[in-house]
Amino acid sequence: MTSAPLMPGNATEAHLLLVEDDEVIRNTVRMLLERYGFTVSTAADGMSGLELFRERQPDLLLLDVMLPELDGIGLCRRIRELSLAPILMMSARGDALDVVSGLEAGADDYVVKPCESAVLVARIRSLLRRASFTPSPASGSDDAATLNFGDLTIDTRGMEVHRAGQLLALTPTELRMLLEFAASPGVVLERRTLLSRVWDHAWHGDTRVVDLHVQRLRTKIGAERIETVRGFGYKLRR
């Protein structure tokens, strides 16, 4: 990790699990994150990471893509079978295949190594905020807190989404994205707007994380529910 002029914030009780096979990187990242008040558990391979996850149930996971025994993509898939905890993938190359494979496996975001300390900590904090996100209470009756789009029902107070009466398992990122669409049905949201509102990212020219999450969300709420407006972005059909 490269240094950056970001001062440690207040101590946090968030528990992170870092799975990284390179000992130098693993210890460097662990010490960095501990400076910012995080509790950090570490593992050097995918199977050990999976065992630690089951044992300690961390608030967020940082997974290297290239891991022995069980690689980061496979570990991400296994974690997603068990939990909706935020997952940040770390790719040494930043290859499109690594990024897409990680996001398709269920990761919420990714960084390319080496990255600035400020970037890594900001991404972690953003994911933790998203995981604990609660929208402002809707005024008026309970009906005002329930949004309906065909067979899709969004309970903004209970933070639950049902499709045809069946509860959907959405990750915090998927739920945050759906709430952004639902707040402006029929309105086109540009990719950079979604990056800012959902991921807290400034525009940096890479929208794969948005496109892959839209794809994942479509598989859960119905492919026809989110429309692509070519050259602009996406919108939720009324």
Summary of the structure (lengths in Angstrom):
residues: 238
radius of gyration: 18.2
end to end distance: 44.9
largest distance: 55.6
contacts: 735
relative contact order: 0.11
helix: 42%
strand: 21%
